[in-house]
């Protein structure tokens, strides 16, 4: 006699293997999506840090120029 599933339908031979493969495929797809999202987040964070470093250098150079101008005038 075939086992009865929670939905009340008899399970076909090999159905568990098919469900297991489908679940494995969904897990792999989710893992790839998560890893892709993490990679994009890391890249965005690095881009942000680099832009902040550039902004900091620009502000320091501007401040140095202003200080030089202020020192040059009596």
Secondary structure, 3 states (H helix, E strand, C coil): CCCECCCCCECCCCHHHHHHHHHHHHHHHHHHHHHHHHHHHHHHHHHHHHHHHHHHHHHHHHHHHHHHHHHHCC
